[in-house]
Amino acid sequence: MDPLLTERQVADLLGVSVRTLQDQRFRGVGIPFVRVGRLVRYERAVVEQYIRANRRISTRGASLEVRP
């Protein structure tokens, strides 16, 4: 199993704030996550899959979300 990433690590990787990730989780969009007790973690492979699935060559296309 890949190591789990923290919110900060994912936010830094994506160039967004931790608050953005929290907002996406609240709205039920964005990257699927794992709860470890009260902690939120992200699987590296899922984050990488999300990034690949959201590649665009134009700003016209709708965003695709990766769902398990």
CHARMM-style PDB file with segment names, atoms N, HN, CA, C and O in Angstrom:
ATOM      1  N   MET     1       0.838  -1.178   0.000  1.00  0.00      PROA
ATOM      2  CA  MET     1       0.000   0.000   0.000  1.00  0.00      PROA
ATOM      3  C   MET     1       0.885   1.245   0.000  1.00  0.00      PROA
ATOM      4  O   MET     1       1.899   1.304   0.697  1.00  0.00      PROA
ATOM      5  N   ASP     2       0.486   2.231  -0.789  1.00  0.00      PROA
ATOM      6  HN  ASP     2      -0.337   2.184  -1.355  1.00  0.00      PROA
ATOM      7  CA  ASP     2       1.205   3.508  -0.816  1.00  0.00      PROA
ATOM      8  C   ASP     2       1.050   4.226   0.517  1.00  0.00      PROA
ATOM      9  O   ASP     2       0.048   4.056   1.212  1.00  0.00      PROA
ATOM     10  N   PRO     3       2.044   5.025   0.865  1.00  0.00      PROA
ATOM     11  CA  PRO     3       1.890   5.816   2.086  1.00  0.00      PROA
ATOM     12  C   PRO     3       0.746   6.815   1.914  1.00  0.00      PROA
ATOM     13  O   PRO     3       0.474   7.288   0.811  1.00  0.00      PROA
ATOM     14  N   LEU     4       0.090   7.123   3.020  1.00  0.00      PROA
ATOM     15  HN  LEU     4       0.311   6.740   3.916  1.00  0.00      PROA
ATOM     16  CA  LEU     4      -0.995   8.092   2.984  1.00  0.00      PROA
ATOM     17  C   LEU     4      -0.428   9.499   3.099  1.00  0.00      PROA
ATOM     18  O   LEU     4       0.529   9.741   3.834  1.00  0.00      PROA
ATOM     19  N   LEU     5      -1.035  10.418   2.362  1.00  0.00      PROA
ATOM     20  HN  LEU     5      -1.813  10.221   1.765  1.00  0.00      PROA
ATOM     21  CA  LEU     5      -0.598  11.810   2.361  1.00  0.00      PROA
ATOM     22  C   LEU     5      -1.488  12.646   3.267  1.00  0.00      PROA
ATOM     23  O   LEU     5      -2.685  12.386   3.390  1.00  0.00      PROA
ATOM     24  N   THR     6      -0.900  13.644   3.896  1.00  0.00      PROA
ATOM     25  HN  THR     6       0.073  13.855   3.796  1.00  0.00      PROA
ATOM     26  CA  THR     6      -1.662  14.568   4.734  1.00  0.00      PROA
ATOM     27  C   THR     6      -2.351  15.611   3.859  1.00  0.00      PROA
ATOM     28  O   THR     6      -2.051  15.748   2.673  1.00  0.00      PROA
ATOM     29  N   GLU     7      -3.279  16.339   4.470  1.00  0.00      PROA
ATOM     30  HN  GLU     7      -3.522  16.228   5.433  1.00  0.00      PROA
ATOM     31  CA  GLU     7      -3.934  17.446   3.756  1.00  0.00      PROA
ATOM     32  C   GLU     7      -2.891  18.441   3.247  1.00  0.00      PROA
ATOM     33  O   GLU     7      -2.962  18.892   2.104  1.00  0.00      PROA
ATOM     34  N   ARG     8      -1.938  18.775   4.090  1.00  0.00      PROA
ATOM     35  HN  ARG     8      -1.881  18.408   5.019  1.00  0.00      PROA
ATOM     36  CA  ARG     8      -0.915  19.758   3.716  1.00  0.00      PROA
ATOM     37  C   ARG     8      -0.110  19.269   2.523  1.00  0.00      PROA
ATOM     38  O   ARG     8       0.160  20.044   1.605  1.00  0.00      PROA
ATOM     39  N   GLN     9       0.274  18.011   2.517  1.00  0.00      PROA
ATOM     40  HN  GLN     9       0.055  17.382   3.263  1.00  0.00      PROA
ATOM     41  CA  GLN     9       1.051  17.465   1.404  1.00  0.00      PROA
ATOM     42  C   GLN     9       0.266  17.535   0.095  1.00  0.00      PROA
ATOM     43  O   GLN     9       0.816  17.904  -0.943  1.00  0.00      PROA
ATOM     44  N   VAL    10      -1.015  17.182   0.147  1.00  0.00      PROA
ATOM     45  HN  VAL    10      -1.462  16.883   0.990  1.00  0.00      PROA
ATOM     46  CA  VAL    10      -1.845  17.217  -1.066  1.00  0.00      PROA
ATOM     47  C   VAL    10      -2.067  18.661  -1.501  1.00  0.00      PROA
ATOM     48  O   VAL    10      -1.990  18.968  -2.691  1.00  0.00      PROA
ATOM     49  N   ALA    11      -2.340  19.541  -0.558  1.00  0.00      PROA
ATOM     50  HN  ALA    11      -2.403  19.292   0.409  1.00  0.00      PROA
ATOM     51  CA  ALA    11      -2.537  20.957  -0.886  1.00  0.00      PROA
ATOM     52  C   ALA    11      -1.287  21.527  -1.559  1.00  0.00      PROA
ATOM     53  O   ALA    11      -1.392  22.234  -2.561  1.00  0.00      PROA
ATOM     54  N   ASP    12      -0.119  21.227  -1.020  1.00  0.00      PROA
ATOM     55  HN  ASP    12      -0.034  20.653  -0.206  1.00  0.00      PROA
ATOM     56  CA  ASP    12       1.135  21.700  -1.607  1.00  0.00      PROA
ATOM     57  C   ASP    12       1.339  21.121  -3.003  1.00  0.00      PROA
ATOM     58  O   ASP    12       1.770  21.826  -3.915  1.00  0.00      PROA
ATOM     59  N   LEU    13       1.030  19.843  -3.167  1.00  0.00      PROA
ATOM     60  HN  LEU    13       0.679  19.270  -2.426  1.00  0.00      PROA
ATOM     61  CA  LEU    13       1.185  19.184  -4.456  1.00  0.00      PROA
ATOM     62  C   LEU    13       0.296  19.827  -5.515  1.00  0.00      PROA
ATOM     63  O   LEU    13       0.718  20.008  -6.657  1.00  0.00      PROA
ATOM     64  N   LEU    14      -0.932  20.174  -5.136  1.00  0.00      PROA
ATOM     65  HN  LEU    14      -1.275  20.027  -4.208  1.00  0.00      PROA
ATOM     66  CA  LEU    14      -1.890  20.752  -6.081  1.00  0.00      PROA
ATOM     67  C   LEU    14      -1.792  22.273  -6.188  1.00  0.00      PROA
ATOM     68  O   LEU    14      -2.354  22.869  -7.107  1.00  0.00      PROA
ATOM     69  N   GLY    15      -1.085  22.899  -5.256  1.00  0.00      PROA
ATOM     70  HN  GLY    15      -0.628  22.415  -4.510  1.00  0.00      PROA
ATOM     71  CA  GLY    15      -0.975  24.349  -5.270  1.00  0.00      PROA
ATOM     72  C   GLY    15      -2.258  25.030  -4.813  1.00  0.00      PROA
ATOM     73  O   GLY    15      -2.601  26.111  -5.292  1.00  0.00      PROA
ATOM     74  N   VAL    16      -2.966  24.390  -3.881  1.00  0.00      PROA
ATOM     75  HN  VAL    16      -2.688  23.511  -3.492  1.00  0.00      PROA
ATOM     76  CA  VAL    16      -4.189  24.964  -3.316  1.00  0.00      PROA
ATOM     77  C   VAL    16      -4.037  25.015  -1.801  1.00  0.00      PROA
ATOM     78  O   VAL    16      -3.072  24.495  -1.241  1.00  0.00      PROA
ATOM     79  N   SER    17      -5.001  25.648  -1.153  1.00  0.00      PROA
ATOM     80  HN  SER    17      -5.785  26.071  -1.608  1.00  0.00      PROA
ATOM     81  CA  SER    17      -4.950  25.716   0.302  1.00  0.00      PROA
ATOM     82  C   SER    17      -5.585  24.476   0.919  1.00  0.00      PROA
ATOM     83  O   SER    17      -6.368  23.775   0.277  1.00  0.00      PROA
ATOM     84  N   VAL    18      -5.237  24.220   2.165  1.00  0.00      PROA
ATOM     85  HN  VAL    18      -4.601  24.789   2.687  1.00  0.00      PROA
ATOM     86  CA  VAL    18      -5.863  23.137   2.918  1.00  0.00      PROA
ATOM     87  C   VAL    18      -7.363  23.419   3.017  1.00  0.00      PROA
ATOM     88  O   VAL    18      -8.177  22.497   2.951  1.00  0.00      PROA
ATOM     89  N   ARG    19      -7.718  24.673   3.172  1.00  0.00      PROA
ATOM     90  HN  ARG    19      -7.057  25.422   3.226  1.00  0.00      PROA
ATOM     91  CA  ARG    19      -9.132  25.066   3.263  1.00  0.00      PROA
ATOM     92  C   ARG    19      -9.895  24.675   1.996  1.00  0.00      PROA
ATOM     93  O   ARG    19     -11.059  24.282   2.076  1.00  0.00      PROA
ATOM     94  N   THR    20      -9.261  24.776   0.838  1.00  0.00      PROA
ATOM     95  HN  THR    20      -8.316  25.094   0.773  1.00  0.00      PROA
ATOM     96  CA  THR    20      -9.901  24.362  -0.413  1.00  0.00      PROA
ATOM     97  C   THR    20     -10.221  22.876  -0.379  1.00  0.00      PROA
ATOM     98  O   THR    20     -11.318  22.473  -0.766  1.00  0.00      PROA
ATOM     99  N   LEU    21      -9.283  22.057   0.076  1.00  0.00      PROA
ATOM    100  HN  LEU    21      -8.392  22.385   0.391  1.00  0.00      PROA
ATOM    101  CA  LEU    21      -9.532  20.622   0.187  1.00  0.00      PROA
ATOM    102  C   LEU    21     -10.661  20.343   1.175  1.00  0.00      PROA
ATOM    103  O   LEU    21     -11.506  19.482   0.927  1.00  0.00      PROA
ATOM    104  N   GLN    22     -10.678  21.062   2.284  1.00  0.00      PROA
ATOM    105  HN  GLN    22      -9.992  21.761   2.485  1.00  0.00      PROA
ATOM    106  CA  GLN    22     -11.728  20.881   3.283  1.00  0.00      PROA
ATOM    107  C   GLN    22     -13.092  21.246   2.701  1.00  0.00      PROA
ATOM    108  O   GLN    22     -14.080  20.550   2.936  1.00  0.00      PROA
ATOM    109  N   ASP    23     -13.142  22.328   1.949  1.00  0.00      PROA
ATOM    110  HN  ASP    23     -12.340  22.894   1.758  1.00  0.00      PROA
ATOM    111  CA  ASP    23     -14.386  22.761   1.317  1.00  0.00      PROA
ATOM    112  C   ASP    23     -14.864  21.730   0.305  1.00  0.00      PROA
ATOM    113  O   ASP    23     -16.057  21.437   0.231  1.00  0.00      PROA
ATOM    114  N   GLN    24     -13.943  21.181  -0.473  1.00  0.00      PROA
ATOM    115  HN  GLN    24     -12.974  21.419  -0.413  1.00  0.00      PROA
ATOM    116  CA  GLN    24     -14.315  20.163  -1.459  1.00  0.00      PROA
ATOM    117  C   GLN    24     -14.882  18.928  -0.764  1.00  0.00      PROA
ATOM    118  O   GLN    24     -15.865  18.357  -1.235  1.00  0.00      PROA
ATOM    119  N   ARG    25     -14.285  18.511   0.341  1.00  0.00      PROA
ATOM    120  HN  ARG    25     -13.486  18.975   0.724  1.00  0.00      PROA
ATOM    121  CA  ARG    25     -14.801  17.358   1.081  1.00  0.00      PROA
ATOM    122  C   ARG    25     -16.197  17.639   1.605  1.00  0.00      PROA
ATOM    123  O   ARG    25     -17.072  16.777   1.531  1.00  0.00      PROA
ATOM    124  N   PHE    26     -16.414  18.829   2.132  1.00  0.00      PROA
ATOM    125  HN  PHE    26     -15.702  19.529   2.193  1.00  0.00      PROA
ATOM    126  CA  PHE    26     -17.720  19.208   2.663  1.00  0.00      PROA
ATOM    127  C   PHE    26     -18.792  19.160   1.570  1.00  0.00      PROA
ATOM    128  O   PHE    26     -19.921  18.732   1.810  1.00  0.00      PROA
ATOM    129  N   ARG    27     -18.417  19.608   0.362  1.00  0.00      PROA
ATOM    130  HN  ARG    27     -17.500  19.956   0.168  1.00  0.00      PROA
ATOM    131  CA  ARG    27     -19.356  19.622  -0.766  1.00  0.00      PROA
ATOM    132  C   ARG    27     -19.473  18.269  -1.462  1.00  0.00      PROA
ATOM    133  O   ARG    27     -20.340  18.082  -2.316  1.00  0.00      PROA
ATOM    134  N   GLY    28     -18.599  17.322  -1.096  1.00  0.00      PROA
ATOM    135  HN  GLY    28     -17.895  17.475  -0.402  1.00  0.00      PROA
ATOM    136  CA  GLY    28     -18.657  15.993  -1.696  1.00  0.00      PROA
ATOM    137  C   GLY    28     -18.061  15.923  -3.087  1.00  0.00      PROA
ATOM    138  O   GLY    28     -18.467  15.097  -3.904  1.00  0.00      PROA
ATOM    139  N   VAL    29     -17.094  16.794  -3.357  1.00  0.00      PROA
ATOM    140  HN  VAL    29     -16.764  17.466  -2.693  1.00  0.00      PROA
ATOM    141  CA  VAL    29     -16.406  16.797  -4.653  1.00  0.00      PROA
ATOM    142  C   VAL    29     -14.903  16.697  -4.407  1.00  0.00      PROA
ATOM    143  O   VAL    29     -14.445  16.724  -3.264  1.00  0.00      PROA
ATOM    144  N   GLY    30     -14.160  16.584  -5.474  1.00  0.00      PROA
ATOM    145  HN  GLY    30     -14.532  16.562  -6.402  1.00  0.00      PROA
ATOM    146  CA  GLY    30     -12.712  16.557  -5.327  1.00  0.00      PROA
ATOM    147  C   GLY    30     -12.165  15.157  -5.168  1.00  0.00      PROA
ATOM    148  O   GLY    30     -12.739  14.188  -5.665  1.00  0.00      PROA
ATOM    149  N   ILE    31     -11.059  15.062  -4.477  1.00  0.00      PROA
ATOM    150  HN  ILE    31     -10.592  15.849  -4.073  1.00  0.00      PROA
ATOM    151  CA  ILE    31     -10.314  13.813  -4.359  1.00  0.00      PROA
ATOM    152  C   ILE    31     -10.889  12.953  -3.235  1.00  0.00      PROA
ATOM    153  O   ILE    31     -11.064  13.442  -2.118  1.00  0.00      PROA
ATOM    154  N   PRO    32     -11.185  11.679  -3.511  1.00  0.00      PROA
ATOM    155  CA  PRO    32     -11.622  10.786  -2.438  1.00  0.00      PROA
ATOM    156  C   PRO    32     -10.546  10.703  -1.348  1.00  0.00      PROA
ATOM    157  O   PRO    32      -9.349  10.729  -1.632  1.00  0.00      PROA
ATOM    158  N   PHE    33     -10.998  10.604  -0.116  1.00  0.00      PROA
ATOM    159  HN  PHE    33     -11.971  10.583   0.115  1.00  0.00      PROA
ATOM    160  CA  PHE    33     -10.067  10.611   1.018  1.00  0.00      PROA
ATOM    161  C   PHE    33     -10.366   9.461   1.961  1.00  0.00      PROA
ATOM    162  O   PHE    33     -11.364   8.755   1.817  1.00  0.00      PROA
ATOM    163  N   VAL    34      -9.476   9.290   2.930  1.00  0.00      PROA
ATOM    164  HN  VAL    34      -8.665   9.863   3.047  1.00  0.00      PROA
ATOM    165  CA  VAL    34      -9.595   8.231   3.925  1.00  0.00      PROA
ATOM    166  C   VAL    34      -9.613   8.895   5.302  1.00  0.00      PROA
ATOM    167  O   VAL    34      -8.846   9.822   5.562  1.00  0.00      PROA
ATOM    168  N   ARG    35     -10.481   8.419   6.166  1.00  0.00      PROA
ATOM    169  HN  ARG    35     -11.104   7.666   5.954  1.00  0.00      PROA
ATOM    170  CA  ARG    35     -10.463   8.881   7.555  1.00  0.00      PROA
ATOM    171  C   ARG    35      -9.715   7.848   8.389  1.00  0.00      PROA
ATOM    172  O   ARG    35     -10.011   6.654   8.333  1.00  0.00      PROA
ATOM    173  N   VAL    36      -8.758   8.316   9.152  1.00  0.00      PROA
ATOM    174  HN  VAL    36      -8.517   9.285   9.198  1.00  0.00      PROA
ATOM    175  CA  VAL    36      -8.026   7.475  10.091  1.00  0.00      PROA
ATOM    176  C   VAL    36      -8.309   8.097  11.456  1.00  0.00      PROA
ATOM    177  O   VAL    36      -7.612   9.010  11.898  1.00  0.00      PROA
ATOM    178  N   GLY    37      -9.340   7.583  12.108  1.00  0.00      PROA
ATOM    179  HN  GLY    37      -9.906   6.840  11.748  1.00  0.00      PROA
ATOM    180  CA  GLY    37      -9.805   8.235  13.329  1.00  0.00      PROA
ATOM    181  C   GLY    37     -10.362   9.596  12.956  1.00  0.00      PROA
ATOM    182  O   GLY    37     -11.294   9.692  12.157  1.00  0.00      PROA
ATOM    183  N   ARG    38      -9.804  10.634  13.523  1.00  0.00      PROA
ATOM    184  HN  ARG    38      -9.047  10.555  14.172  1.00  0.00      PROA
ATOM    185  CA  ARG    38     -10.231  11.998  13.198  1.00  0.00      PROA
ATOM    186  C   ARG    38      -9.386  12.623  12.093  1.00  0.00      PROA
ATOM    187  O   ARG    38      -9.683  13.721  11.620  1.00  0.00      PROA
ATOM    188  N   LEU    39      -8.340  11.923  11.689  1.00  0.00      PROA
ATOM    189  HN  LEU    39      -8.099  11.031  12.073  1.00  0.00      PROA
ATOM    190  CA  LEU    39      -7.431  12.458  10.680  1.00  0.00      PROA
ATOM    191  C   LEU    39      -7.945  12.188   9.272  1.00  0.00      PROA
ATOM    192  O   LEU    39      -8.582  11.167   9.012  1.00  0.00      PROA
ATOM    193  N   VAL    40      -7.661  13.114   8.376  1.00  0.00      PROA
ATOM    194  HN  VAL    40      -7.144  13.943   8.587  1.00  0.00      PROA
ATOM    195  CA  VAL    40      -7.985  12.948   6.961  1.00  0.00      PROA
ATOM    196  C   VAL    40      -6.684  12.665   6.227  1.00  0.00      PROA
ATOM    197  O   VAL    40      -5.695  13.379   6.392  1.00  0.00      PROA
ATOM    198  N   ARG    41      -6.698  11.624   5.420  1.00  0.00      PROA
ATOM    199  HN  ARG    41      -7.502  11.044   5.286  1.00  0.00      PROA
ATOM    200  CA  ARG    41      -5.530  11.262   4.633  1.00  0.00      PROA
ATOM    201  C   ARG    41      -5.958  10.948   3.210  1.00  0.00      PROA
ATOM    202  O   ARG    41      -7.117  10.628   2.947  1.00  0.00      PROA
ATOM    203  N   TYR    42      -4.999  11.047   2.298  1.00  0.00      PROA
ATOM    204  HN  TYR    42      -4.057  11.307   2.512  1.00  0.00      PROA
ATOM    205  CA  TYR    42      -5.237  10.784   0.887  1.00  0.00      PROA
ATOM    206  C   TYR    42      -4.267   9.718   0.409  1.00  0.00      PROA
ATOM    207  O   TYR    42      -3.086   9.744   0.753  1.00  0.00      PROA
ATOM    208  N   GLU    43      -4.771   8.776  -0.390  1.00  0.00      PROA
ATOM    209  HN  GLU    43      -5.731   8.755  -0.670  1.00  0.00      PROA
ATOM    210  CA  GLU    43      -3.908   7.763  -0.969  1.00  0.00      PROA
ATOM    211  C   GLU    43      -3.174   8.370  -2.164  1.00  0.00      PROA
ATOM    212  O   GLU    43      -3.797   8.974  -3.037  1.00  0.00      PROA
ATOM    213  N   ARG    44      -1.872   8.212  -2.202  1.00  0.00      PROA
ATOM    214  HN  ARG    44      -1.366   7.721  -1.492  1.00  0.00      PROA
ATOM    215  CA  ARG    44      -1.052   8.798  -3.269  1.00  0.00      PROA
ATOM    216  C   ARG    44      -1.553   8.395  -4.655  1.00  0.00      PROA
ATOM    217  O   ARG    44      -1.653   9.240  -5.545  1.00  0.00      PROA
ATOM    218  N   ALA    45      -1.867   7.120  -4.845  1.00  0.00      PROA
ATOM    219  HN  ALA    45      -1.786   6.433  -4.122  1.00  0.00      PROA
ATOM    220  CA  ALA    45      -2.323   6.644  -6.159  1.00  0.00      PROA
ATOM    221  C   ALA    45      -3.631   7.313  -6.567  1.00  0.00      PROA
ATOM    222  O   ALA    45      -3.831   7.606  -7.746  1.00  0.00      PROA
ATOM    223  N   VAL    46      -4.519   7.558  -5.613  1.00  0.00      PROA
ATOM    224  HN  VAL    46      -4.357   7.320  -4.656  1.00  0.00      PROA
ATOM    225  CA  VAL    46      -5.803   8.205  -5.917  1.00  0.00      PROA
ATOM    226  C   VAL    46      -5.583   9.667  -6.294  1.00  0.00      PROA
ATOM    227  O   VAL    46      -6.232  10.178  -7.206  1.00  0.00      PROA
ATOM    228  N   VAL    47      -4.674  10.336  -5.596  1.00  0.00      PROA
ATOM    229  HN  VAL    47      -4.146   9.921  -4.855  1.00  0.00      PROA
ATOM    230  CA  VAL    47      -4.344  11.725  -5.930  1.00  0.00      PROA
ATOM    231  C   VAL    47      -3.764  11.799  -7.341  1.00  0.00      PROA
ATOM    232  O   VAL    47      -4.144  12.666  -8.128  1.00  0.00      PROA
ATOM    233  N   GLU    48      -2.850  10.896  -7.657  1.00  0.00      PROA
ATOM    234  HN  GLU    48      -2.541  10.192  -7.018  1.00  0.00      PROA
ATOM    235  CA  GLU    48      -2.253  10.877  -8.998  1.00  0.00      PROA
ATOM    236  C   GLU    48      -3.301  10.585 -10.071  1.00  0.00      PROA
ATOM    237  O   GLU    48      -3.269  11.174 -11.152  1.00  0.00      PROA
ATOM    238  N   GLN    49      -4.231   9.674  -9.769  1.00  0.00      PROA
ATOM    239  HN  GLN    49      -4.257   9.196  -8.891  1.00  0.00      PROA
ATOM    240  CA  GLN    49      -5.308   9.363 -10.702  1.00  0.00      PROA
ATOM    241  C   GLN    49      -6.199  10.589 -10.916  1.00  0.00      PROA
ATOM    242  O   GLN    49      -6.606  10.870 -12.043  1.00  0.00      PROA
ATOM    243  N   TYR    50      -6.499  11.305  -9.858  1.00  0.00      PROA
ATOM    244  HN  TYR    50      -6.169  11.076  -8.942  1.00  0.00      PROA
ATOM    245  CA  TYR    50      -7.313  12.518  -9.935  1.00  0.00      PROA
ATOM    246  C   TYR    50      -6.636  13.552 -10.839  1.00  0.00      PROA
ATOM    247  O   TYR    50      -7.286  14.175 -11.677  1.00  0.00      PROA
ATOM    248  N   ILE    51      -5.344  13.722 -10.662  1.00  0.00      PROA
ATOM    249  HN  ILE    51      -4.816  13.215  -9.981  1.00  0.00      PROA
ATOM    250  CA  ILE    51      -4.598  14.684 -11.483  1.00  0.00      PROA
ATOM    251  C   ILE    51      -4.659  14.281 -12.954  1.00  0.00      PROA
ATOM    252  O   ILE    51      -4.926  15.121 -13.813  1.00  0.00      PROA
ATOM    253  N   ARG    52      -4.415  13.000 -13.254  1.00  0.00      PROA
ATOM    254  HN  ARG    52      -4.199  12.317 -12.557  1.00  0.00      PROA
ATOM    255  CA  ARG    52      -4.476  12.525 -14.643  1.00  0.00      PROA
ATOM    256  C   ARG    52      -5.872  12.715 -15.240  1.00  0.00      PROA
ATOM    257  O   ARG    52      -6.005  13.123 -16.395  1.00  0.00      PROA
ATOM    258  N   ALA    53      -6.896  12.425 -14.465  1.00  0.00      PROA
ATOM    259  HN  ALA    53      -6.788  12.094 -13.528  1.00  0.00      PROA
ATOM    260  CA  ALA    53      -8.271  12.517 -14.964  1.00  0.00      PROA
ATOM    261  C   ALA    53      -8.706  13.960 -15.212  1.00  0.00      PROA
ATOM    262  O   ALA    53      -9.665  14.205 -15.944  1.00  0.00      PROA
ATOM    263  N   ASN    54      -8.009  14.902 -14.609  1.00  0.00      PROA
ATOM    264  HN  ASN    54      -7.230  14.703 -14.015  1.00  0.00      PROA
ATOM    265  CA  ASN    54      -8.403  16.307 -14.745  1.00  0.00      PROA
ATOM    266  C   ASN    54      -7.489  17.104 -15.670  1.00  0.00      PROA
ATOM    267  O   ASN    54      -7.507  18.335 -15.653  1.00  0.00      PROA
ATOM    268  N   ARG    55      -6.708  16.423 -16.460  1.00  0.00      PROA
ATOM    269  HN  ARG    55      -6.693  15.423 -16.474  1.00  0.00      PROA
ATOM    270  CA  ARG    55      -5.882  17.109 -17.459  1.00  0.00      PROA
ATOM    271  C   ARG    55      -6.781  17.711 -18.518  1.00  0.00      PROA
ATOM    272  O   ARG    55      -7.767  17.096 -18.924  1.00  0.00      PROA
ATOM    273  N   ARG    56      -6.450  18.895 -18.960  1.00  0.00      PROA
ATOM    274  HN  ARG    56      -5.649  19.394 -18.629  1.00  0.00      PROA
ATOM    275  CA  ARG    56      -7.228  19.577 -19.987  1.00  0.00      PROA
ATOM    276  C   ARG    56      -6.296  20.248 -20.976  1.00  0.00      PROA
ATOM    277  O   ARG    56      -5.178  20.638 -20.640  1.00  0.00      PROA
ATOM    278  N   ILE    57      -6.773  20.372 -22.192  1.00  0.00      PROA
ATOM    279  HN  ILE    57      -7.682  20.055 -22.465  1.00  0.00      PROA
ATOM    280  CA  ILE    57      -6.032  21.153 -23.184  1.00  0.00      PROA
ATOM    281  C   ILE    57      -6.785  22.437 -23.506  1.00  0.00      PROA
ATOM    282  O   ILE    57      -6.304  23.270 -24.273  1.00  0.00      PROA
ATOM    283  N   SER    58      -7.973  22.595 -22.915  1.00  0.00      PROA
ATOM    284  HN  SER    58      -8.364  21.918 -22.292  1.00  0.00      PROA
ATOM    285  CA  SER    58      -8.787  23.778 -23.122  1.00  0.00      PROA
ATOM    286  C   SER    58      -9.548  24.077 -21.840  1.00  0.00      PROA
ATOM    287  O   SER    58      -9.840  23.166 -21.065  1.00  0.00      PROA
ATOM    288  N   THR    59      -9.868  25.330 -21.613  1.00  0.00      PROA
ATOM    289  HN  THR    59      -9.631  26.070 -22.242  1.00  0.00      PROA
ATOM    290  CA  THR    59     -10.662  25.694 -20.440  1.00  0.00      PROA
ATOM    291  C   THR    59     -12.149  25.497 -20.688  1.00  0.00      PROA
ATOM    292  O   THR    59     -12.951  25.703 -19.777  1.00  0.00      PROA
ATOM    293  N   ARG    60     -12.537  25.106 -21.894  1.00  0.00      PROA
ATOM    294  HN  ARG    60     -11.886  24.939 -22.634  1.00  0.00      PROA
ATOM    295  CA  ARG    60     -13.943  24.908 -22.220  1.00  0.00      PROA
ATOM    296  C   ARG    60     -14.525  23.636 -21.642  1.00  0.00      PROA
ATOM    297  O   ARG    60     -15.708  23.595 -21.306  1.00  0.00      PROA
ATOM    298  N   GLY    61     -13.704  22.583 -21.520  1.00  0.00      PROA
ATOM    299  HN  GLY    61     -12.742  22.616 -21.793  1.00  0.00      PROA
ATOM    300  CA  GLY    61     -14.202  21.272 -21.078  1.00  0.00      PROA
ATOM    301  C   GLY    61     -14.599  21.284 -19.619  1.00  0.00      PROA
ATOM    302  O   GLY    61     -13.973  21.943 -18.789  1.00  0.00      PROA
ATOM    303  N   ALA    62     -15.649  20.543 -19.322  1.00  0.00      PROA
ATOM    304  HN  ALA    62     -16.158  20.007 -19.996  1.00  0.00      PROA
ATOM    305  CA  ALA    62     -16.084  20.398 -17.931  1.00  0.00      PROA
ATOM    306  C   ALA    62     -15.085  19.533 -17.168  1.00  0.00      PROA
ATOM    307  O   ALA    62     -14.471  18.629 -17.735  1.00  0.00      PROA
ATOM    308  N   SER    63     -14.933  19.814 -15.905  1.00  0.00      PROA
ATOM    309  HN  SER    63     -15.432  20.548 -15.444  1.00  0.00      PROA
ATOM    310  CA  SER    63     -14.021  19.041 -15.076  1.00  0.00      PROA
ATOM    311  C   SER    63     -14.585  17.663 -14.797  1.00  0.00      PROA
ATOM    312  O   SER    63     -15.782  17.515 -14.551  1.00  0.00      PROA
ATOM    313  N   LEU    64     -13.732  16.658 -14.834  1.00  0.00      PROA
ATOM    314  HN  LEU    64     -12.759  16.778 -15.034  1.00  0.00      PROA
ATOM    315  CA  LEU    64     -14.127  15.296 -14.499  1.00  0.00      PROA
ATOM    316  C   LEU    64     -13.689  15.004 -13.094  1.00  0.00      PROA
ATOM    317  O   LEU    64     -12.583  15.374 -12.699  1.00  0.00      PROA
ATOM    318  N   GLU    65     -14.532  14.347 -12.329  1.00  0.00      PROA
ATOM    319  HN  GLU    65     -15.430  14.046 -12.650  1.00  0.00      PROA
ATOM    320  CA  GLU    65     -14.171  13.968 -10.973  1.00  0.00      PROA
ATOM    321  C   GLU    65     -13.946  12.470 -10.922  1.00  0.00      PROA
ATOM    322  O   GLU    65     -14.655  11.699 -11.569  1.00  0.00      PROA
ATOM    323  N   VAL    66     -12.958  12.071 -10.152  1.00  0.00      PROA
ATOM    324  HN  VAL    66     -12.382  12.698  -9.627  1.00  0.00      PROA
ATOM    325  CA  VAL    66     -12.674  10.653  -9.967  1.00  0.00      PROA
ATOM    326  C   VAL    66     -13.441  10.192  -8.748  1.00  0.00      PROA
ATOM    327  O   VAL    66     -13.279  10.744  -7.660  1.00  0.00      PROA
ATOM    328  N   ARG    67     -14.260   9.202  -8.920  1.00  0.00      PROA
ATOM    329  HN  ARG    67     -14.392   8.753  -9.804  1.00  0.00      PROA
ATOM    330  CA  ARG    67     -15.022   8.631  -7.809  1.00  0.00      PROA
ATOM    331  C   ARG    67     -14.699   7.148  -7.730  1.00  0.00      PROA
ATOM    332  O   ARG    67     -14.561   6.483  -8.756  1.00  0.00      PROA
ATOM    333  N   PRO    68     -14.579   6.635  -6.525  1.00  0.00      PROA
ATOM    334  CA  PRO    68     -14.283   5.191  -6.407  1.00  0.00      PROA
ATOM    335  C   PRO    68     -15.419   4.341  -6.922  1.00  0.00      PROA
ATOM    336  OT1 PRO    68     -15.333   3.113  -6.895  1.00  0.00      PROA
TER     337      PRO     68
END
